[in-house]
Amino acid sequence: MAWTGSDGDFQEFIDRHGITFPTISDDPGEVFGRFGVPYQPAFAIVTPAGEVQTLVGAADGATLDGIIEQALA
């Protein structure tokens, strides 16, 4: 998860939602820009070859599993 906004709001969001996966503060928007993410939720899957697939919007587990399996193929 990447976040733009204040560090205090960022930590409050993490705590409130019990997020346990890695997160980064992206105040300047560099990560969003690099992966062409206009808003959240969004997912950027990077293949072992360095190709990037960006999915903007919510996705269920089956959709994410399919994208990841395809990226690893």
C-alpha positions as CSV (number, residue, x, y, z in Angstrom):
1,M,0.0,0.0,0.0
2,A,1.2,3.5,-0.8
3,W,-0.2,6.6,0.7
4,T,-0.2,10.3,0.0
5,G,-1.0,12.6,2.9
6,S,0.3,13.3,6.4
7,D,2.2,10.7,8.3
8,G,-0.2,10.9,11.2
9,D,-3.2,10.2,9.0
10,F,-1.3,7.3,7.4
11,Q,-0.5,5.6,10.7
12,E,-4.1,6.2,11.9
13,F,-5.4,4.5,8.8
14,I,-3.1,1.5,9.2
15,D,-4.0,1.2,12.9
16,R,-7.8,1.6,12.3
17,H,-7.9,-1.1,9.6
18,G,-5.4,-3.5,11.2
19,I,-3.2,-3.5,8.1
20,T,-0.3,-5.9,8.5
21,F,1.2,-6.0,4.9
22,P,4.1,-3.7,3.9
23,T,3.2,0.0,3.5
24,I,5.0,3.1,2.3
25,S,4.4,6.8,2.6
26,D,4.4,8.3,-0.9
27,D,3.9,12.0,-0.1
28,P,5.5,13.2,-3.3
29,G,3.4,10.6,-5.4
30,E,6.5,9.0,-6.9
31,V,5.3,5.4,-6.5
32,F,1.8,6.3,-7.8
33,G,3.4,8.1,-10.8
34,R,5.8,5.3,-11.6
35,F,3.1,2.7,-11.8
36,G,0.4,5.0,-13.4
37,V,-1.9,4.8,-10.4
38,P,-4.4,7.6,-10.4
39,Y,-6.2,6.6,-7.2
40,Q,-6.6,3.8,-4.7
41,P,-7.4,1.0,-4.5
42,A,-4.9,-0.2,-7.1
43,F,-2.5,-3.0,-7.5
44,A,0.9,-3.0,-9.4
45,I,2.2,-6.5,-10.1
46,V,5.8,-6.7,-11.2
47,T,6.9,-9.9,-13.0
48,P,10.3,-11.4,-12.4
49,A,11.2,-10.0,-15.9
50,G,10.3,-6.5,-14.6
51,E,7.1,-6.1,-16.6
52,V,4.4,-4.2,-14.7
53,Q,0.6,-4.8,-14.8
54,T,-1.5,-2.2,-13.0
55,L,-5.0,-2.9,-11.9
56,V,-7.0,0.1,-10.8
57,G,-10.0,-0.6,-8.6
58,A,-11.0,-3.2,-6.1
59,A,-10.2,-6.8,-6.8
60,D,-11.2,-10.0,-5.1
61,G,-8.8,-12.8,-4.2
62,A,-9.5,-14.9,-7.3
63,T,-8.8,-12.0,-9.6
64,L,-5.5,-11.2,-7.9
65,D,-4.5,-14.9,-7.9
66,G,-5.2,-15.1,-11.6
67,I,-3.1,-12.0,-12.3
68,I,-0.2,-13.2,-10.1
69,E,-0.3,-16.7,-11.7
70,Q,-0.2,-15.1,-15.2
71,A,2.7,-12.8,-14.1
72,L,4.7,-15.8,-12.9
73,A,4.0,-18.0,-16.0
